Amino acid sequence: MALTHYLEQLSDSGLAIEQKAKVLSAVAYCYYKLWDYYSAVQYFVSAFEHGYRKGEIYQFLRWCTGHVDSTACLSGFTRYWKMKNILNLEA
């Protein structure tokens, strides 16, 4: 399973920060496809915190807050916006 493969990659301590951000995003997407939105939020926000700047993070978090009854989505969206504002980035 792809998720298992990506999680194993994360345990590699020699992973460059840019690569780790991409793997974190891949893990998040796997969780999203498995309907585990709580884990998806956690990994997408972690990917962002590690430098991943693709638009799907914003799109997912926005979708999640509107469609899933979960405080994790709102919490993740709040963390994302705080980080984005600290870094002074566009959405």
N, C-alpha and C positions, 0 to 999 in steps of 0.2 A: 504494500500500500504506500502511496506517495507520502502520506502524513508521517508514517513511521520513518521513511527515508529522510525527510526534512528534519524531524526531531533528532535523529541520529547526527545529522550534520551540525545541529546547534550545539551538541556536546563536544564538538571539535574546538579545543581552546585556541588553535592556531588560525581560526577563521578570521579573515580581515573584516573590519567593521562594515565596509560596504557590502560584502558578501553576506554577513550576518543579517543586515537589514533586509536584503532580498529574501533570504531564507525565512526570516520572521514573517514577512509578507506572504510567502508561499504557504507557510503553516496556517496563517490566518485564513487564507482563501480556502484551504482544505477544510478547516473547521466550519467555515461559512457553508460550503457545499454539503457538509454533514449536518447542517441545521443546528450546530452548536454555536449560537451567536455570542454567548458569553465569552467563550474561548477565542472566538474570532476577534471580538473587540479588544481583548487583552493583547493578542499578538499583533493586530494592526497598529495599535497605539505604540506598542513596543518597537515595531518596525519604524514608525515615524520618529520615535525618540532616538533611534539608532541611525537616522539620516535618510530613511526612505521617503522620497517626496513625490510619489506618483499620486495622481488624482483619485485612484480608486479607494484610498483610505477615507478621504472626505466623503465620497459618494456612498460608501458602505455605511459609515457612521450616520450620515444624514438619513439614509434609507432606514437604518435600524431604529433610529429614534422615532420614526413615523410609523413603523410597521410591527415592531416587536415590543411587547410589554415587559421591558427589562430595565432596571436601574443601571445595569452594566453598560447598556448602550449610551444612556445619558451621561454616565460617569466617564466613559471613554471619549465621548464627544467633547465633554468639558475639558478633559486632560489634553485632547488634541488642540482645541482652541487656545488654551493657555500656552501650550508649547509654541504654537504657530505665532501667537502674539509676542511672546518673548523673543522669538527669532525674527520677528517682523517679516513674515512671509505672506505671499498671496494665498488665497484659498485653493 
